């Protein structure tokens, strides 16, 4: 059975949470304890890439049309991509 737009976006929720947490205070984020800034940036980039991929899904095969879904459904995901990209540029 094909996934819905909501299910695909739910798959990216952990990435949204991680990016926002690192941006707020990387030293308080357990997922990056002991990592160098370069390693943290790589982790943020992987999560940005994951979200970007989900946001580009179109209606091919079993993939729902996330790209064409209402912006209101994607707001937090789009914002996290911007936050992550800005975080990497600043660090």
Secondary structure, DSSP 8 states (H G I E B T S, - for coil): ----HHHHHHTTHHHHHHHHHHHHHGGG-GGGTT--HHHHHHHHHHHHHHHHHHHT--SSTT---STTS-HHHHHHHHHHHHHHHHHHHH-
